[in-house]
Amino acid sequence: MKKVEFKGLDQSYYTETLENGLQVYVIPYENKNQYHVSLVTKFGSDDTSFIPEGEKEMTTVPNGIAHFLEHKMFETEKGEDPFTFFSKTGCDSNAYTSYTQTAYILSGTESFETNLDYLLTYVNSPYFTDENVEKEKGIIAEEIKMYDDDPERALMEKMRQATYQVDPYRISIGGRVEDIERITKEDLYKTYNTFYTPSNMALFVTGSMNPETVIEVCKKNKALMHRKKTKPITRKKVEEPKEVTQKYQKEEANINNAKFAYTIKTPLPKEKDKFIYSASIGLCLDSLFGASSMFREEVRNEKLATGFTYYRDLTDDYLCICFLGESDHPDEFIKKVVDTFQKKEFTESDVNRIRKVWLSGEVMRMDSPRVVLRDMQDDWIEYDRVMPERCDTLRSISYEDARTNFENLSLEETATVILVPKK
């Protein structure tokens, strides 16, 4: 295995790519008894149009199929429930689906090799029948209906639909009930055989184990090693227009306090490194809107919001800056956000201070194996690489470059969604 140092941090990881294409990353911690494992595929709810493995023509599967497939992976041919298997050794197991990935995770203190072997086996042994697919539809339909009653999720979904016109990101991860009803056993096998291939997956492990032990378990696992290396997957390229779908909407909902979402949709410069560009914008955002910003102090004093947060969303073509919160005066809050963007009142010392906060956060995260694993996994998904040089890269972003990137943001296309209590 190749040893790689996290630059500027007292930690390293080991990596090896198996013959079938599975990328393995092991972050050893001598003083941590608990291990964390994540087996992840680059397959999320965005991936509905693609050329299936072994075929030549583009196909489209129903929305929500990635989440549906995640559920079905916990049903084995022998009838043994993976959750029951893992619980026998006190191991926590779970899975989740996002827009860009599906991950199967473990956490425990005992029987590491046994549990890792079982994880590799069941994720590489799909078992779908017409009967168990139909049974799952009712379960997931109820889950979707439950989410529909959640005002926070409703706000997020309306915001995505107001921001994106054709990008699959506008559709909820679980899809709609009518989408789920169209999923067949054949759809599941087609997506599984295309996206759940070792060449499209990675294994991340942290704990006190020997890195070579992880590789040994992988190479002895018959279900994994019988899988062959495959060609890169061809996904349909979506041409998302620069315009938002709807500039402004206000609706009544079963809530006690008004909630708002405000999104700026700006093109992603193709010539710039995605991580560096996003980080440079983030440094400026935290200077203007962060915990110690004048903006936040004024919002408190003027009682414009009882609470708010903001984040950056990256797609292939756009950077979206999203503000979410509760406020009795949402329009006034959003106007203040717009004014703050236009004034751009931050200095080099502000950016350098935020950079130091970020760098200290990188150091602190190294003491949490679970967080380090998740960060590496997300980098692998978002930027197609893990980034041991993250700290050096953050240090290399100049104030001048960060400010230039921020000043060149297009602020023309915005979407506002406000939910107010029913009268």
C-alpha positions as CSV (number, residue, x, y, z in Angstrom):
1,M,0.0,0.0,0.0
2,K,1.1,3.5,-0.6
3,K,1.5,5.8,2.4
4,V,0.4,9.4,2.0
5,E,0.9,12.2,4.5
6,F,-1.7,14.8,5.3
7,K,0.4,17.9,4.6
8,G,0.8,20.1,7.6
9,L,-1.0,17.6,9.9
10,D,0.4,14.8,12.1
11,Q,-1.5,12.1,10.3
12,S,-1.2,9.8,7.3
13,Y,-3.3,7.3,5.3
14,Y,-2.6,4.3,3.1
15,T,-4.2,3.6,-0.3
16,E,-4.3,0.9,-2.9
17,T,-6.4,0.2,-5.9
18,L,-7.4,-3.5,-6.4
19,E,-7.2,-5.2,-9.7
20,N,-11.0,-4.9,-10.2
21,G,-10.8,-1.1,-9.7
22,L,-11.9,-0.7,-6.0
23,Q,-10.0,2.1,-4.4
24,V,-9.1,1.4,-0.7
25,Y,-8.2,4.1,1.8
26,V,-7.1,3.3,5.4
27,I,-6.5,6.0,8.0
28,P,-4.8,4.3,11.0
29,Y,-5.3,5.6,14.5
30,E,-3.2,3.9,17.1
31,N,-5.1,5.3,20.1
32,K,-8.7,4.8,18.9
33,N,-10.5,1.6,19.8
34,Q,-13.5,2.3,17.5
35,Y,-13.4,1.6,13.8
36,H,-15.4,3.3,11.1
37,V,-16.0,1.9,7.6
38,S,-17.8,3.3,4.6
39,L,-18.2,1.5,1.3
40,V,-19.4,4.2,-1.2
41,T,-20.5,4.3,-4.8
42,K,-20.6,7.3,-7.1
43,F,-24.3,6.8,-7.6
44,G,-26.9,9.2,-6.3
45,S,-30.4,10.4,-7.2
46,D,-28.9,12.6,-9.9
47,D,-28.0,9.5,-11.9
48,T,-31.1,8.6,-13.8
49,S,-29.9,8.8,-17.4
50,F,-26.9,6.7,-18.5
51,I,-25.6,4.0,-20.7
52,P,-26.0,0.7,-18.8
53,E,-23.1,-1.7,-18.4
54,G,-22.8,-3.9,-21.5
55,E,-25.2,-1.8,-23.6
56,K,-24.7,1.0,-26.2
57,E,-27.8,3.1,-25.9
58,M,-28.7,5.7,-23.3
59,T,-31.5,4.7,-20.9
60,T,-33.5,6.6,-18.3
61,V,-34.7,5.0,-15.0
62,P,-37.3,6.4,-12.6
63,N,-36.4,9.2,-10.1
64,G,-35.7,7.9,-6.6
65,I,-34.1,4.6,-7.8
66,A,-30.8,5.2,-6.0
67,H,-32.6,5.5,-2.7
68,F,-34.8,2.5,-3.5
69,L,-31.8,0.4,-4.4
70,E,-30.1,1.3,-1.2
71,H,-33.1,-0.1,0.7
72,K,-33.1,-3.3,-1.3
73,M,-29.4,-4.0,-0.7
74,F,-30.3,-5.0,2.9
75,E,-32.4,-7.9,1.6
76,T,-30.3,-11.1,1.1
77,E,-31.0,-14.3,-0.7
78,K,-30.6,-16.3,2.5
79,G,-33.1,-14.1,4.3
80,E,-30.5,-12.9,6.9
81,D,-30.9,-9.2,7.9
82,P,-27.5,-7.4,7.8
83,F,-28.7,-5.2,10.7
84,T,-29.2,-8.3,12.8
85,F,-25.8,-9.7,11.8
86,F,-24.0,-6.6,12.8
87,S,-25.9,-6.1,16.0
88,K,-24.6,-9.4,17.3
89,T,-21.2,-7.8,17.8
90,G,-22.4,-4.4,18.9
91,C,-21.7,-2.9,15.5
92,D,-23.8,0.0,14.3
93,S,-24.6,-0.2,10.6
94,N,-26.6,2.1,8.3
95,A,-26.7,3.5,4.8
96,Y,-27.7,6.7,3.1
97,T,-28.2,8.1,-0.4
98,S,-27.5,11.7,-1.5
99,Y,-27.7,13.4,-4.9
100,T,-24.2,12.1,-5.8
101,Q,-23.4,9.0,-3.7
102,T,-24.7,6.0,-1.8
103,A,-22.8,4.8,1.2
104,Y,-22.9,1.8,3.4
105,I,-21.4,2.4,6.8
106,L,-20.2,0.5,9.9
107,S,-19.0,1.5,13.3
108,G,-17.9,-0.8,16.1
109,T,-15.1,-1.9,18.5
110,E,-15.2,-5.7,17.9
111,S,-15.0,-8.3,15.1
112,F,-13.6,-5.8,12.6
113,E,-12.5,-8.4,10.0
114,T,-15.8,-10.4,10.3
115,N,-17.9,-7.3,9.9
116,L,-15.9,-5.8,7.0
117,D,-16.1,-9.2,5.2
118,Y,-19.9,-9.3,5.7
119,L,-20.3,-5.8,4.4
120,L,-18.3,-6.5,1.3
121,T,-20.3,-9.7,0.7
122,Y,-23.8,-8.3,1.0
123,V,-23.1,-5.1,-1.0
124,N,-21.7,-7.3,-3.8
125,S,-24.6,-9.8,-3.7
126,P,-27.8,-8.2,-4.9
127,Y,-31.0,-10.1,-4.5
128,F,-34.1,-8.6,-6.2
129,T,-37.4,-10.3,-7.0
130,D,-40.6,-9.1,-8.3
131,E,-42.2,-9.8,-4.9
132,N,-39.7,-8.0,-2.7
133,V,-39.6,-5.0,-5.0
134,E,-43.4,-4.6,-4.8
135,K,-43.3,-5.0,-1.1
136,E,-40.7,-2.2,-0.8
137,K,-42.7,0.2,-2.8
138,G,-45.3,0.5,0.0
139,I,-42.6,1.1,2.6
140,I,-40.9,3.8,0.7
141,A,-44.1,5.5,-0.3
142,E,-45.0,5.9,3.4
143,E,-41.5,7.3,4.0
144,I,-42.0,9.9,1.2
145,K,-45.4,10.9,2.5
146,M,-43.8,11.4,6.0
147,Y,-41.2,13.7,4.5
148,D,-43.8,15.6,2.7
149,D,-45.3,16.6,6.0
150,D,-41.9,18.0,7.2
151,P,-41.9,21.8,6.6
152,E,-38.1,22.0,6.6
153,R,-37.9,19.4,3.8
154,A,-40.8,21.1,2.0
155,L,-38.9,24.4,2.0
156,M,-35.7,22.7,0.7
157,E,-37.6,21.0,-2.1
158,K,-39.5,24.1,-3.1
159,M,-36.1,26.0,-3.1
160,R,-34.5,23.4,-5.4
161,Q,-37.4,23.5,-7.8
162,A,-37.4,27.3,-7.9
163,T,-33.6,27.3,-8.6
164,Y,-33.1,24.5,-11.1
165,Q,-35.1,24.0,-14.3
166,V,-33.9,20.6,-15.6
167,D,-31.0,19.5,-13.3
168,P,-32.0,16.3,-11.4
169,Y,-31.0,18.2,-8.3
170,R,-34.5,19.8,-8.4
171,I,-36.0,16.4,-7.6
172,S,-36.1,15.0,-4.0
173,I,-33.7,12.2,-3.4
174,G,-36.4,9.7,-2.7
175,G,-38.4,10.7,-5.8
176,R,-42.2,10.9,-5.8
177,V,-44.7,8.1,-5.1
178,E,-45.6,7.8,-8.8
179,D,-41.9,7.4,-9.6
180,I,-41.4,4.6,-7.1
181,E,-44.4,2.8,-8.5
182,R,-42.7,2.5,-11.9
183,I,-39.5,0.8,-10.5
184,T,-39.0,-2.8,-11.6
185,K,-36.6,-5.6,-10.7
186,E,-35.0,-5.1,-14.1
187,D,-34.4,-1.4,-13.4
188,L,-32.6,-2.3,-10.1
189,Y,-30.3,-4.9,-11.7
190,K,-29.5,-2.5,-14.5
191,T,-28.5,0.3,-12.2
192,Y,-26.7,-2.0,-9.8
193,N,-24.6,-3.6,-12.6
194,T,-23.7,-0.2,-13.9
195,F,-23.0,1.8,-10.7
196,Y,-22.2,-0.8,-8.0
197,T,-19.0,-1.9,-9.8
198,P,-15.7,-1.8,-7.9
199,S,-14.4,0.6,-10.6
200,N,-17.0,3.1,-9.5
201,M,-16.6,2.5,-5.7
202,A,-14.2,3.2,-2.9
203,L,-13.7,1.7,0.6
204,F,-12.8,4.1,3.5
205,V,-11.6,2.7,6.8
206,T,-10.4,4.3,10.0
207,G,-9.3,2.7,13.3
208,S,-6.4,0.9,15.0
209,M,-6.2,-1.9,12.5
210,N,-3.1,-2.7,10.3
211,P,-3.8,-1.3,6.8
212,E,-2.6,-4.5,5.2
213,T,-5.3,-6.3,7.1
214,V,-8.0,-4.3,5.3
215,I,-6.4,-5.3,1.9
216,E,-6.2,-8.9,3.0
217,V,-9.9,-9.0,3.9
218,C,-10.8,-7.5,0.6
219,K,-8.7,-9.9,-1.5
220,K,-10.1,-12.9,0.3
221,N,-13.8,-11.8,-0.2
222,K,-15.1,-13.9,-3.0
223,A,-18.2,-11.7,-3.7
224,L,-16.0,-8.7,-4.2
225,M,-13.1,-10.3,-6.1
226,H,-15.3,-12.1,-8.6
227,R,-16.3,-8.6,-9.8
228,K,-14.5,-7.3,-12.9
229,K,-13.0,-3.9,-13.7
230,T,-15.4,-1.9,-15.9
231,K,-15.1,1.1,-18.2
232,P,-16.0,4.6,-17.0
233,I,-19.8,5.2,-16.9
234,T,-21.4,7.5,-19.5
235,R,-23.9,9.7,-17.9
236,K,-26.2,12.0,-19.7
237,K,-25.0,15.6,-19.6
238,V,-27.8,18.0,-18.5
239,E,-27.7,21.5,-19.9
240,E,-29.1,23.5,-17.0
241,P,-30.1,27.1,-18.1
242,K,-28.6,30.0,-16.2
243,E,-32.0,31.3,-15.3
244,V,-33.8,30.2,-12.1
245,T,-37.2,28.6,-12.5
246,Q,-39.1,31.1,-10.3
247,K,-37.8,34.3,-8.8
248,Y,-40.2,34.7,-5.9
249,Q,-42.9,32.7,-4.2
250,K,-44.7,32.9,-0.9
251,E,-47.0,30.2,0.4
252,E,-48.9,29.3,3.5
253,A,-47.9,26.2,5.5
254,N,-48.7,24.4,8.8
255,I,-45.9,26.2,10.7
256,N,-45.7,28.5,13.7
257,N,-43.0,30.8,12.4
258,A,-42.2,32.0,8.9
259,K,-39.4,30.2,7.1
260,F,-37.4,31.4,4.1
261,A,-34.9,30.2,1.6
262,Y,-32.9,32.5,-0.7
263,T,-30.5,31.2,-3.3
264,I,-28.0,32.9,-5.6
265,K,-27.3,30.8,-8.8
266,T,-24.0,31.7,-10.4
267,P,-22.1,30.0,-13.2
268,L,-19.1,27.9,-12.2
269,P,-15.9,29.1,-14.0
270,K,-14.7,26.1,-16.1
271,E,-11.1,27.2,-16.1
272,K,-10.8,27.3,-12.3
273,D,-10.1,24.4,-9.9
274,K,-13.5,23.5,-8.3
275,F,-12.2,23.2,-4.7
276,I,-10.1,26.3,-4.8
277,Y,-12.8,28.4,-6.3
278,S,-15.5,27.2,-3.9
279,A,-13.1,27.7,-0.9
280,S,-12.2,31.2,-2.0
281,I,-15.9,32.1,-2.1
282,G,-16.4,30.5,1.3
283,L,-13.7,32.6,2.9
284,C,-15.4,35.7,1.7
285,L,-18.9,34.5,2.7
286,D,-17.7,33.7,6.3
287,S,-16.0,37.2,6.4
288,L,-19.3,38.8,5.6
289,F,-21.9,36.5,7.2
290,G,-20.0,34.4,9.7
291,A,-20.3,34.1,13.5
292,S,-18.3,37.2,14.2
293,S,-19.5,39.3,11.3
294,M,-21.1,42.7,11.5
295,F,-24.0,41.3,9.5
296,R,-24.9,38.8,12.1
297,E,-24.7,41.3,14.9
298,E,-27.0,43.7,13.0
299,V,-29.5,40.9,12.3
300,R,-29.7,40.2,16.0
301,N,-30.0,43.8,17.0
302,E,-32.7,44.5,14.4
303,K,-34.5,41.2,15.1
304,L,-34.6,40.3,11.5
305,A,-34.2,36.6,12.1
306,T,-34.5,34.2,15.0
307,G,-31.8,32.1,13.3
308,F,-30.3,31.5,9.9
309,T,-27.6,29.5,8.1
310,Y,-26.0,29.5,4.7
311,Y,-24.0,27.1,2.6
312,R,-22.5,26.5,-0.8
313,D,-23.9,23.9,-3.3
314,L,-21.8,22.8,-6.3
315,T,-23.2,21.1,-9.4
316,D,-21.3,20.5,-12.7
317,D,-22.1,24.0,-14.0
318,Y,-23.2,26.2,-11.1
319,L,-22.3,27.4,-7.6
320,C,-25.4,28.1,-5.6
321,I,-25.2,30.1,-2.3
322,C,-28.2,29.3,-0.1
323,F,-29.5,31.1,2.9
324,L,-32.1,29.4,5.1
325,G,-33.8,30.5,8.3
326,E,-36.8,31.7,10.4
327,S,-37.9,35.3,10.4
328,D,-41.0,37.4,10.9
329,H,-39.5,39.8,8.4
330,P,-38.0,37.5,5.7
331,D,-38.1,40.1,2.9
332,E,-36.2,42.6,5.0
333,F,-33.6,39.9,5.9
334,I,-33.1,39.0,2.3
335,K,-32.8,42.6,1.3
336,K,-30.0,43.0,3.9
337,V,-28.3,39.9,2.4
338,V,-28.4,41.5,-1.0
339,D,-27.1,44.8,0.2
340,T,-24.2,43.0,2.0
341,F,-23.3,41.2,-1.2
342,Q,-23.3,44.4,-3.2
343,K,-21.2,46.4,-0.7
344,K,-18.5,43.6,-0.2
345,E,-17.2,45.3,3.0
346,F,-14.5,42.8,4.0
347,T,-10.8,43.2,4.3
348,E,-7.6,41.1,3.9
349,S,-7.4,40.7,7.7
350,D,-11.0,39.4,7.7
351,V,-10.2,36.7,5.1
352,N,-6.9,35.8,6.9
353,R,-8.8,35.5,10.2
354,I,-11.4,33.1,8.7
355,R,-8.6,31.1,7.0
356,K,-7.0,30.6,10.4
357,V,-10.3,29.4,11.8
358,W,-10.6,26.9,8.9
359,L,-7.1,25.6,9.4
360,S,-7.6,25.1,13.1
361,G,-10.8,23.2,12.2
362,E,-8.7,20.9,9.9
363,V,-6.4,20.2,12.9
364,M,-9.3,19.5,15.3
365,R,-11.1,17.3,12.8
366,M,-8.0,15.0,12.7
367,D,-8.9,13.9,16.2
368,S,-12.2,12.5,15.0
369,P,-11.7,9.4,12.8
370,R,-15.3,9.4,11.7
371,V,-15.1,13.0,10.5
372,V,-11.8,12.5,8.7
373,L,-13.4,9.5,6.9
374,R,-16.4,11.4,5.9
375,D,-14.4,14.4,4.7
376,M,-12.1,12.1,2.5
377,Q,-15.2,10.3,1.1
378,D,-16.9,13.6,0.2
379,D,-13.8,14.9,-1.5
380,W,-13.6,11.7,-3.5
381,I,-17.2,12.2,-4.6
382,E,-17.2,16.0,-5.2
383,Y,-13.7,16.5,-6.6
384,D,-12.8,13.0,-7.8
385,R,-9.9,12.8,-5.5
386,V,-8.9,12.8,-1.8
387,M,-6.9,15.9,-0.8
388,P,-4.0,15.4,1.7
389,E,-2.8,18.8,0.6
390,R,-6.0,20.5,1.7
391,C,-4.3,22.7,4.4
392,D,-1.6,23.8,2.0
393,T,-4.2,24.6,-0.6
394,L,-6.2,26.8,1.8
395,R,-3.0,28.6,2.7
396,S,-2.3,29.2,-1.0
397,I,-5.5,31.1,-1.7
398,S,-4.6,34.8,-1.8
399,Y,-6.8,37.6,-0.6
400,E,-6.6,39.1,-4.1
401,D,-7.8,36.0,-5.8
402,A,-10.6,35.4,-3.3
403,R,-11.8,38.9,-3.7
404,T,-11.7,38.8,-7.5
405,N,-13.7,35.6,-7.5
406,F,-16.2,37.0,-5.1
407,E,-16.6,40.3,-7.0
408,N,-17.1,38.4,-10.3
409,L,-20.0,36.4,-8.9
410,S,-23.2,36.9,-10.9
411,L,-26.0,38.0,-8.6
412,E,-28.7,38.3,-11.2
413,E,-30.3,34.9,-10.9
414,T,-31.8,34.4,-7.5
415,A,-34.8,32.4,-6.1
416,T,-36.7,33.3,-3.0
417,V,-39.1,30.9,-1.2
418,I,-41.1,32.0,1.9
419,L,-43.4,29.9,3.9
420,V,-45.7,31.7,6.3
421,P,-48.1,30.3,8.9
422,K,-51.6,29.6,7.8
423,K,-54.1,32.3,8.9
